[in-house]
Amino acid sequence: MAAPSAPLLRSHPHRRALSPSSLRHRPAAAVASLLGFPPRKSDSPRRLPYTAVRSSTVSPSAPVEEAAAAPTGDAEEQERVVLPTNESSDLLLRIRHTCAHVMAMAVQKLFPNAKVTIGPWIDNGFYYDFDMEPLTDKDLKKVKKEMDRIIRRNLPLVREEVSREEAQKRIEALNEPYKLEILESIKEEPITIYHIGEEWWDLCAGPHVESTGKIDRKAVELESVAGAYWRGDEKNQMLQRIYGTAWENEDQLKAYIHFKEEAKRRDHRRLGQDLDLFSIQEDAGGGLVFWHPKGAIIRHILEDSWKQIHLQHCYDLLYTPHVAKADLWKISGHIDFYKENMYNQMDVEDEMYQLRPMNCPYHILVYKRKLHSYRDFPIRVAELGTVYRYELSGSLHGLFRVRGFTQDDAHIFCLENQIQDEIRGVLDLTEQILGQFGFRYYEINLSTRPEKSVGSDDIWEKATIALKNALDDKGWEYKVDEGGGAFYGPKIDLKIEDALGRKWQCSTVQVDFNLPERFDITYVDSNSEKKRPIMIHRAILGSLERFFGVLIEHYAGDFPLWLAPTQARILPVTDNELQYCNEVASELKSRGFRVEVCHGERLPKLIRNAETQKVPLMAVVGPKEVQARTLTIRSRHNGEIGTMPVDEFTTRLQLAVANKSSL
């Protein structure tokens, strides 16, 4: 699979749910309701406003769905705070940019030997990098207090244009070596400088607020300090990066803090440990994922569903090796253009072999095993292929950034006049697979031909039009990233939106004019002449590891019934009912359900343990249930469902799993 690049983010607000008390223990549907998602009126994905939710307890007259979802039974009324973005609010962008300058000024007032580098605005705030001694939390508090003083003084921000020579002279007078390097990289003239009063200035193109008093100091918070290499190069000096967040008013900051708390509660690394789903074993090495039994059963469900759907859509499944001769990666161009992401080669009987960073060359070799006719197309092959990519230890992050991962990879070989239909087929397949997990809202970008590219003008135009037509035919909204395509072809990137409104890059569809040429793959056309087929790369989940991490955070570890590692726990009131419980468990397991019997504790504790482990259903068994051959069913979210015969429970469970619904 060709390495997907991040799509160009376009101006559009996002929706975020920010109340931990209101979202805790709720299913995805209830979370969506709390976020204010209106009922869907069509199947077309929409991008939604970025909303914060602050809760206040009221009398039990709130909507039934919300009241039922609350673990304590208390109803809550939601006050929504719409959080702007840098793209939707020019004022917010200016505030954040100015806050970066104010922070740098404060740092240099407190630490005169600190050298400044760069300080941009970012999605949720700003940061600034300093060459200085490591900072502590106590230092951050001092910096924030100094920032508050600067803000209260209402100092003007003044733009000045100077010559390159004058800028260099001033920077040298301040002994700021990093600013000299930045100055050298600026090609435009004149050079612009922004002053804060008459006390501090920085090289800057703007924009800023008119004065520091335009910043609400109660809407600014310094969040953390991290190490960062100058220019992102590990060979350069390690700098101190201070991260901050800034908003237009205090209410927005409070809402953002609620969002952060909810995101922390959903952190897949913590939940992965609490629910015993996966681990990274340092004895084995960083970035290598160990799937525990509960996580492995979820992976099995994902893989099994993925394979069934692909077979239904006329894909052929493949399994290919994890290593290959280094020569293969020379032909593909990976050694020339991707070497820094590949592991060192290994010597096997005087031949050099390479762990695979991608699957595409293998699928091409399968294609080349025989001669193809134009009548054979389209040819669709798919593989859950594990690849290995070198990552610095400092960049590893749970399941989101690992060194070995399994891509849901597929390649389509087709004719030029089949591109649009094949792309539309991939879009339909994407919607079907992602829809299983409740993902309905997408951000889609179509990236077109960059300056440097391979392939003729004609084929680029045909492929780009085919991608546009497929998206239009699907009825999906998208943004065009002009010149943002890969050098080998245009592409579509799709981000999914989770329960907190965060966007995650998952799916990509890429047309490739490069590898067919490099590997000289051909087919015989209707005139018995050899021609070059079109190759399409595509992934839907992206990688199983990363997608699993997204699912954990999307569901807050509270997986729906069909996906839960344990669907039901059978709980005997005493050990006298244990034999009957084991008989019921055996019967349910024989029908494919994931159940377990838990005993040895008082019933309230058994129920609490099942709740803590987020088991969807509990079947309580006492003497009456044994005598009547029944079960008393309790739902994690809906409380008591009732007493029913085992056969009825089995039928209802089977129907709920098949429909991917709750009992």
N, C-alpha and C positions, 0 to 999 in steps of 0.2 A: 504494500500500500504506500503510495506516495505520502510523504510527511505533510499533514495539513498545516497550513499557516493560519494564524489568527485573522479573521476577517476584519475589515475596517469597521469600527464601531460608528454608527451613525447617530445623529441627534434624535433621541427619543427617551422619554422618561421611563422608569422601571417601577414595578410595584414591589413593595417589601412589607412583610408583616412583622411588627416589631414588639409584640407584647408576649413575653414568655408565659405569663400567667394565663393568658387567653388561649395560647396554642398548645400548652403542655398536654400530652397524652391524647391529642385529637387526631382522628384519621385525616387523610389527605383531603377528603371531600369537605370535612368540617373546616379545616384550615383554609381551603379555597373560599369557603363562605365567609369566614372571618376577614379574609383579605379584601372582601368586597367584590369578588369576581361576579359579575352578573351572569344569569343563565345564558348558555351559548345559543346563539340564533342561527349559526351555520357551522359547517365543518372547517371553514377557513381559519387558519391560525391568526390571532391578533396579538399585537404587542400592547401591554397594559401599563397604566400609570404606576409609578413607584410610590407605594403607600405605606405609611407607618401606622401602626395601630396602638393606641393607648387605652387601657381598660379601666373601667370604674364599676364597682359592684353595685347592682341595683336590685330591686325586688324581683322575685321569680316570675316575671311576665315577659321575659325575652323570648325570641323565637325558639320553638320546640327543638329544632335541630341543634342549635348551639347549647341549649340547656342540657340536652341528652348527652352531648359530647363532653361536657365538663366533668372531670373526675369526681368532684365533690358535690355535684348537683346544683351548685350556685350558678345563676345566670349572670352574664356580663354584657354591659352595653359598650360598644366600641366607638371611640372617638378617633377619627382618621386624620392623620397629619400627612399631607402630600409632600414628600421630599423631592425637591428639585434636583436636577443633575447639572453638571457643567455645561451640557449641551442645551438644556432647556432654560437655564437662567444665566444670563450674562453677568448679572450682579454677583451670583454665587462664585462664578469663575474668578471674577476680579477680587472678591474677598479672599479666596483661597490663595491666589497669587500674592496678594499683599501680605497675607499672614506669613507666607514663607519668608518674605523680606523682613517683616517685623521680628520674626523668630531669629533670623540670622543677625540682625542688629542687636537683639537681646543677648544672644550667645557671645558676641564679640565684646559687649559691654562687661559681661560677667567673666569671660575668659579671653583676655586681650591677645593671647598667643594663638588662638584658634584661627585657622585659615579656611576661608569660604571656597566652595566649589560651585555646585548648582543647586537650585531650589525650585522645582516645578510644582504646579498643581497636579493632582491625581484624582481618580474617580471619587474618593470619599474625603479628600482633604488636600494635603500638601506634605512635602518633606524637604529637608535641606541636608546636604552632606558637608561635614567639617573634618578637617585634618586636625585632630586634637586628642587629648587623653580620653580614655573611656569615661562615659557619663553614667551616673547613677540615677535612681528614681528621685533621690533628694535633689540632684542637680536639675532634673526636669521641672520640679516644683519651683525652683528658683528662676528658671528661664520663663516659666509661665507668669510668674509674678512680675518680672521685668517687662514681658510683653504687655501685660495689663497696664503698666505705667505708661508705656509708649502709646497704647491705644487711647488712654484717658487724656493724654496731652494733645490729641487731635492734630498731629503733625501733618502738614501737606505732603502729598507725593507729587514731585515735579519731574517732568520729562525734559531731558537735555540732549541735544545732538552735538557730537564732537567728532573731530577727525580721528583717524586711526592712530596717528602719532600722539595726539593729545591723550587719548584713552590709554595708550601704552605708558606714557609718562606718568599718569596718575596711578596706574596699577603698580608700576615699579616703585613709586613713592610709598605705597602702602605695603610693599613686599608681599604681594599676593600671587604666587607662582601659578596656581591653578587658573586664575583669571587671565593670566597672560596666554596660557594654552587655549582657553576658550576664545579669547580675542583672535588668535591665529586662525581658528576654525570659522569665524564669522566672515562671510564673503561679501555681504552687502555693506554699502556705505550710504550715509554717514552712520557712525556707531551711536547707538542710543543708550542713555544712562537714566536711571530713575533714582531720585534723591528722596530720602525720608527727612523732611525738614532740612537742616543744614548740618546734620550729624553723621549721616550714613548714606552710602550710595552703592549701586550694583549695576553691572552690565545687564541690560534687560530690554526686550522689545515690547513689554507690557502684555496685556492691559492691567490697570490697577484702579482701585477706588480713589476718589479725590483726596481723601485724608484718612488717617488712621482712625479717627473718630467715627467713620462710617462702619467700622467693624463692631459687632456686638461681642464684647469680651466674654460674656456668659455663654456664647455660642461657639467658643473655641476651646479645644482640649488637646493637650499633648498626650499621645498614646503610647509610644514606645521608642526605644533606641535599638538599632541593629547595625551590624557591620556591613560595609559595602565597599567593594574595590573601586578605585577610581577608574572610570570609563568601563566598568564591568569586567576588567581584566585582572585575573588572580595574580598576575606578575606585578601589578601596580600596588600602590600604598593602600592599606586598609583604612577606610574612613569611618566616622561616626555619623550614621544617618538617623536624624530625629523625624519621626512621623507625627503628624498632627491632623486633626479633623476640624473643619470649620463650616458653619452653616449661617443662614441668614438671621436666625433668631434662636432663642433658647429652647423653644418647643421642638424645633427640628433636631437640635442636638440631643435632647432627651429621647426623642423617638429613635434616632440613630443608635443611641446607647442601648435601648431596648432591643433593637435589631441585632446588635453585636452579642448581647446576652443570649438571645434565641439561637443565633448561629453557633455560639459556643456550646450550648446545650445539645445541639445536633451534630457536633463535631464527630466525624466518622471514626477518628482515631480513638476517642474515648468510648464511643458506643461499640466499636469493634472489640474493645477489651471487655467492657461491661457485659456484652451479650455473647462473648466468646466466639466471634465470627472469623477473625483473622489476626495475624501478628506479623511483625517484622523481627526475625530472630537475628540479633546482632552477631551471634556465634557463626551464623551462616553468611552474613554480609548485609550491608544496608541496601535498601531498595528492592529486596527479594521477598515476595509475598508468600506467606504460609496460610493456606486456606484451612481453617479448622472445620470439624464436622458440620456445624450449623451453617457456616459460610459456604462450605463445599456443596451442601444440598441446594442452597439458593443458586449457586453457579450451575449446578446440574440442571435445575429447572430453566434457567436462562438459556443454557446451551441447547437443551432439548427442544424448547419452544422455537429458538432461532433456527435450528436445523429443519424442523417440521415446516415452518413457514417458507424457508428457502426452497425446500423440495417442492412445495405446492406452487411456487413461482418459477419452476423449471430451472433451478440452479443445480449443477452437479457439485457434490461435496468433495473436497480434497483433503489429504493429509500429506504434508511435505516435511523434509528434514529441517533440523534446527541449525545445521552447519552446511557449508559448501566450500568448494575450492575458491581461493581468493580471486582467481581469474574471472569467475562469474561476476564478482562485484566490480571488477575492472571494466568488463563489457557494459554493465548497467550504469557505470559512471559514479557509483557510490563511493568508491575509494578516492576518486578525484574531488568530489563535491560534498561528501558526507562523512569523511574520515574521522573528524573530531567527535562524532557521535557513535563511532564503532569501537569495539574492543580489539585488543591486539590480536594479531593472527597467531595460529598455532601450527607447529611443524608436525605433520603426520607422514612418516616415511618419506621424508625429503620433499614433500609437497605442502604448500601453505594453505591452511583452511581458515575460515572466518565464520564466527557466529553471525547469524543473519540479523540485520537491523530492520529488514522489510521482507515481505512475502512475494512481491510482484515478479522478481526474476524466476522464482520457482514456477509460478503459474504460466509464465511465458514458455518455460521448458516443457511443461505439460502440453501446451498448445502446439509446440513445434514437434511433438513426437510423431506426427503424421501430417500428410498433405491434406489441406482443407479446400473445399469447394465453396463458392458463393452461396450454394444451397444450404450449407451447414449453419449459416448465421441466423440469429445471434447465438453465440456460445457464451454461456454464463457459468463461471466457476466460483466457488466460495469455500472459505476455510477459516476456522478459528485457529489462527496461526500465532504461536508464541514467538516474539522477537526480543532482541536484547540491544539496548542502547546505553551508551556511556553517559552517566550523569554525575556531576560533582556531588560529594556527600552533602555539602551545604544546601543543595537545591532539592534534595529528596524531601517528600512531603506525603506521609501516609500512603494511601492508594492513588493519590493524584499525580505523584511524580516518582516513578520507580525505574528500576534498571532492567526488569524483565516483565513483559506484559503480553496479553493475548488479544490480538486485534480481530474484530469480526470483519474479515477482509474478503473482498470479492472483486473479480475483474470480468468485464464484459467485452468480448470481441465482436465487432459488428461492422456493417457497411455504413457509408456516409448517410444514406437515406434512412437508416434505422436509428440514428442518434437520438432524435427527439422522442420517439416511442420508448426507447430504452431508458432515457432519463426520466420520462414520466412514470415508467414502471418502477424505477428506483424511488421516486418521490412517494408513490402509493405504498410501496413496501416500507419505507421509512415511517410513514404515518401509522401503518398497521402495527409495526413493532413498538414504536414509542408510545402509541396510544394504550397499549396494554398496561403501562405503568402510570397512566393518568397525565402524561405530558401532552398538552393540547396547544400550548402557546409557544411560538417559535420566533426567533429573529433570523432572517435569511438574507444572505449577501451573495450576489452574483459578481464574480471577479473576472475582469476582461484582460485582454492582451497587454503584457508589460512591454517596456522599451526593448529589452533583450529577450528574444524568444526564438524557438525553432518552429518550422512548419511554414507553409505558404500562406499568403494573405487570404486566398480562397478558402482553405480548410479552416482557418481561424474564424472567418466570417460565418461559414456554415455551422460550425460547432457552437459559436456564441449565440447565433440566432436560434439554434435547436434548444439550447439551455433556456433561453428567454421564453420561447414558445411553450416549452414543457411547464415552466413555472406559471405562465399565464393560463395555460390550459387547466392546470391544477387549481387556479384561483388563489394562489398564495401571494401575499404582499412580499416584496423584497426590495432591497437597495442595491444599486449598481456601484461596485467599487472599480472605477475606471483605472485600468493599468495594474490592478492588484492580483491578476492571475499568476499561476506558476509559469515558468519559462516554457514549459512543455504543453500548456493548454489551459483553456478557461475552466472555471470551477464554481460550484455552489457549496457554500458552507452554511450549516444550520446549527443554531444554538437553541437548547431547550430551556424552559423557565421552570424553576422548582417552586416548592411551596412558599419559599421566602421571596420569590421574585428574582432570584439570582439567575444569571445566564451561564450556561455551561456549553462549551463547544463539544459536540458529539459527532454529528453526521457530516460527511463531505462526499461530494461527487466531482470527479476530476477527469477531464478528457486529456489523453496523453498522445502527443505526436512524436515523442522522443524515444521511448523504449522500443516501439515497433521498428523504428529505424535502426537503433543500436543492435537489436537482436535479429534484424533482417527477417521478420516474420511476414509471411505472405499467404495468399489464397489464390485459387484459380477462378477467374471470372467467366462470364458466359461466352466470351470469345477465346477461351483457353489461354488467356494471358495472365501472368502473375501480377497481383496487385497487393497493396499494403492495407491491412484492415485498420479500423479505428479501435483504440483500446480505451476503456473507461475504468478508472479506479473508483471504488466506493466503499465506505464504511458507514454503519448506521449507529451502533453503540459507541464506536471509537475504539475503546479497549474494555475488556471485561472488568479489569481491576478498577479503572477510573470510573466506569459507569456504576459499578457496585458501590463505590464511595459516594457517588452522587445520590444513588437510591437510598443509602443509609441516612444521609442528611435530609433528603426530600421527605422520607417517611419518619424521620427522627427515630429510626430503628424499629418503628412500629409497622412491620410489613403487613400488607393485606393478606387475607386468609389464604389465597391461592399460592402466595409466594412465601409465607411464613415457614421457617425451618421446622417448627413444631406447630401443627395446626390446632391441636387440642391436648389438654392434660386431663387425665381421669384421676379424680381425687376421692379416695375412700374416706369416709368419716372415721372409721376405725379399721384396724387390720382384719377384722372379721369379714369385711367386704372385699378383701384383696384378691381372692381367687376369681370372683365374678369380674372384677376390674381387669384382671389379666386376660380373661376370656374375651371380654369386649375389645380390649386393645388388640388382641391377635386377630379378631374378626375385621376390625377397621384397617389394620395394617395389610391384611390380605387383599383388601380392596384398594390399596394404594394410598391410604391416608397416613399422614405423619402424626402419630399420637404416642404418648408415653404415660406411664402410670407413676405418680409420685405419692409417697406415703411416709409414715414415720414421724409426722408432726401433727399438731392440732390443725383442724380444718381452716381456721382463719389465717394461720401462717402459710399453709399450702396455697391458699388463694392469693395472699400477698406475694408469695414467691412467683407465682404464675404471672401476676400483674407486673412485677418488676422485670421479668424476662420477656414481657410483651407477648405472651401467648394469647392468640385471639379468643379461644374457647376453652371453657372448663366444664367437665362433666362430673358433677358431684354425685356420689353413690353412698347411700345409707341403707339400713335394713329394709326400708320400704321399697327402694329401687331394686334391691336384690330379689325380693319376693315377687315383685311385679315384672321383673326383667325390663326395667326402664332406666333412664338417665335423666338427671335434672341438669339442664344446660344453662350455663351462665356465660354471657358475652363480656369481653373485656370493656367494650364501649357502651353496650346497651343494657347491661345488668342481666337480671333473670329473664330467660326466654321461656322456660317452662319445662315440665316433665313430659317425656315422650318415650315410646319404645325405641329400641336400638335401630330397628329397620327404618323407622321414620327419620331418626337423626342421620342415619347413613344416607338416605335419599336427599334430605335437605342439604347435607354437607356436600354431596356429590354435585348437586345443582348449583350451589354457591360457588364452588371451585370452578366448574365448567363456565359459569358466567362471569367469573372474576369479580364476585360481589361478596357482601357480608351475609352471615346467616340470618 
